[in-house]
Amino acid sequence: MSNGQWYPPEWPDRIRALAAGELTAATPRRAATVMLLRDPADAGGLPTVHMLRRRASMAFAGGAYAYPGGGVDPRDDDRLVGWAGPALESWAERLGVGTAAEAQAVVCAAVRETYEEAGVLLAGPTADTVVGDTTGAEWEADREALIARELSFAEFLDRRGLVLRSDLLGAWARWITPEFEPRRYDTWFFVAALPEGQRTRNASTEADRTVWIAPADAADGYDRGELLMMPPTVSTLRQLRPYTTAAEALKAASSQDLTPVLAQARLDGDELVLSWPGHDEFTKHIPAGGAGGEVR
């Protein structure tokens, strides 16, 4: 039985071209994505994670289930942002970037994209409060202005008198899109708990469905071939399974390994072997000679 691993049909040819020196790898764009967790209403239940299904028409990972996220906005690295939580220098060390400005841009991307795509805002009037409701016409106008890049995230926070609650985020993993993929991202995965009083909504134009689902159930759906996902999504879902509360998962984030995971392709006899270091379940074996062979 096939699982739901996202594997574009053009990849084998691109991998062969890269191995032959006929393809130049694109520079990855920095990005952030957030695994938003919600505790169950009933005692004894397990947390669920907010996921969206990317529209089949999307050029990258169409039809795949993913978390809210997107690219870094260069305007977020050097503008004054109201900030709560660990200092930017601490974030830079944790994320493995060179400067506080780079760290600010990545964390801002995580919070901004969660608001743009899920309607959830990890910010508040003070360092120990968080917004309770982000619905209404004025909030929606600001959200649309952020999406259109008519408004920077720093300007949005300043306009509303809010500080970014970086303490509500935990950096969890870092994956880089393979070198043979034309659209590449260097993506940090974060974990966060749904703030009290806020609700998610399908606010993304890139998604046709959103769900709250237990990480184990989502991973099982992938294993059965029912849910299409990229390797980092599956990997992080499996890592979330042991945690019984959102707070427990957030606390565990500080011990997660942020070494970047980058797929490797190597020639082994008459096969090209595609692998993700430390994640053997995603390995693919591709005939080296060209079309006609079976990818397994």
N, C-alpha and C positions, 0 to 999 in steps of 0.2 A: 504493500500500500504506500502510495506517495504521500509525503507530508506537504505542507503549504509553503515551502521555501520559495521566496521570490527569486526567480532566475530567468532574466530576459533571454529570449532566443538568439539575440545578436551577440551575447557574451562570448560564446566559443570563438567566433571569428575575430572578435576584438582581442581576446586573450592571445590567440595565435599571432595576430599582427603586433601586439606588444612584445611578445617573445622574440619575434623576428626583427625587432627594431624598426618596424614600419608605422608605429603609433607613438605619438608623444603624449604623455600623461598630462591631463589638465591639472591646474593648481586647485586644491580643495578650498572651498569657501568655509569660513568658520560659521558654526550654527549651534543652536541649543534646543533641547527638547525636554519636556517635563512629564514625569510619571506622576500624575495627580491621583492620590489615594483618598478613599472615603471609607470611614469605619461603618460597620453595619448598624442598622437600627436596633436589631435584636442581639441580646447577649449570646455569646457562643458562635456568632458568625465570623466571617473573615473579611478583611478589607477588599474593596474592589478598586480597579484602576480605570481611569477614563481613557478610552481609545476612540479613534476616528478611522473611518475607512476612506482612503483617498479615492477620488473619482477615477474611474477607469480611463478617462481621457487625459489624465495627468501624464506629462512626459516622463516623470521620474516616479517609479514605484506605484503606478496606477493600479487600483484595486487592492492595495495592501493595507492592512491595519497598522496603525502607528499611534504615537502620542502627539499631542499638540507641540509644535515647534517650528523653527524656521531660521533663516540666516541672520547673522549679526548686522546691525545697522552701524556703519562707520561713525555716524554722528553721536553714538552713545559712548564713545571712548574718551572724549575730552570735554564733555559738558558737565557742569556741576549738577550732581544728582543727590537729592535727599536720601540719606543712607542709614539703615539700621542693621545691626548684626556684625559679623566679623569684618575687620578692616580690609580694605582692598588689597593691601600687601599680603594678608593671609590668604585671600582668595586667589591671588596670583600664584602663590606657592602651591596651593591645593590643585589648581587647574593646570599647572605646568606651563604658564605663560610668562613672558619676560617682564611685563610692566603692570602697574596697577590699572592703567588706562585700558589695557587689553582685557584684564579681568572684569572691569566694569562693563565693557561692551558685551562680554559673554553672559554675565549674570543679567544684565538688562534685557538681552535677547530672550533669555529663558522666561522672565516675568512678562515682558511685552507680548511674546508669542502666545503665552498661556491666556492672556487677556484677549488678544485678537481672535484666537481660534476656539476658545472655550468660554469666554466671558468671565473668567475668574481672575481676580487681581490680588496679587501678593504684595499689598501696600496698605498703609494706614496713615491717619493724621499724626500719629506719634510713633515712637520706636517700640511701643508695647501694645499697639492697637492695630486692627486690620479693618478695612472697609467691609461693611456688612451687606451691602446691596449695590450691584452695579447695573441695575436695569433702569430703563427710562430713556427718553429721547435725547437728553443731553449726553448721557454716558455713551449712547449708541453713536452719536455724532462724533464724539472724540475717538471712539474705537475705529470708526470708518476713516477718520483723518489719519490715524496711526497706520492703518493698512495701506492707505494711499501714499504714505510717507510725506504727507502735508504737514505733519506734526511729529516732532521727535519725542521719544519717550521722556527725556528730561523735561521738555516743555510741558508735556502732559502732566507729569507729576507736580511741577511747579504751579501750573494753572489751578490744580485742585488742592494744593497745599498738602501733598502726600509725601511720605518717605518710603523708599523701597525696603521691604522686609527681607533682606538677604538671609536672615537667620531662619526663615521658614523654608529655605531650600537646602538640600544636601546633594553635593556632587557625587554621582554614582558610577559612571563609566564614561569612556571616550572611545569612539569608533571613527575610523576614516574610510570613506568610500573607496573601493578598489581603484587602482590606477587605470584600469581599462574602461571604466565607466565615464562617459562624457560629462555627466553632471556629478561633481564630486563635492563632498562636505566633510569637514573636520568637526564632528559633533560631540558635544558634551551632553550626557544624560544626567538629569537631576531628578530627585524625588521630593515631593511636597504633599502636605495634607490639605484637603479642601477646607478653606476657612469657614468657620461657623457663620451661618446666615447666607452664604453665597451658594449659587446653583450654577451648574454648567448648562450650556446650551450649544446647539450646533451653529456656531457663529462663523465657521470657516467656509469660504467659497470653494476650497479645495477638497471638501469631504461631502459624501452623500449619506453618511450614517455615523452616528456616535453611540457608544454603549458604555455602561458601567459593567465590568466583568471581573470576576476573581482571577488573579494571575494564573492560578493552576488551571482554571477552566479555559482561559485563552490559550495557554500552552497546549492543553489537550486538544482543542479545536485545530490548532496548527498541526499537531501530530497526526490527526485524522485526515488532514488535507482539506478541512472545511474553511480555515481562515488563512489567507495569504499574508505572509509577513517576511520582512527582511531579517537576516541573522541577528543584528543587535537588538531588535525588538524581542525576538524569541529568547535570547540569552538573558536579557534583563527581566523578562517575565519569570523565567525559571529561578532567577536569583531572589525575586520578591516572594516566592511561595512560602518560605518558612515564617514570615512575620504575621503576627496575629492582630496588630494594630498599625495604623499609619504612623503613630509616634515611634513605635518600635523600629519601623523601617527607616524613618528619618534619623534616628539615633545611630543606626548601623551604617549610615552613609559615610561617616568619617573613616571607617576602616576598609572601604571598598578601594580596589586597585584602579587607578586612573591611567595606567599605561595604555597608550593608544593601540587599538587593535586594527591592523591593516592586512587585508587578504594578500596572499602570495600565490603566484602561479609558477610552477616548475615543470620541466620536462623529465618524465620518468619512462624510459623506453619509448613505446609508441603512444604514450598518453601525456596529456598536460594535466597536472594535478593542481586543482584550485583549493586552497585551504586558508582558514582563519586561525592563526596561532592561538593555542589554548582552547579551541572550540572545534573539536574533531567532528562533531555531528553535522557540520555544514560542508564538509569536504566533498568536492565534485571531481570526477575523473572524466576527462574530455579527450576523445580521439585526436591525436596530433596531426593526422594526415588531412583533415578537412571534413567537409560535410558527409553525412551518411552514417557515421558511427553513432552509437548510443551514449548519451551523457548519463552517468550514474553517480 
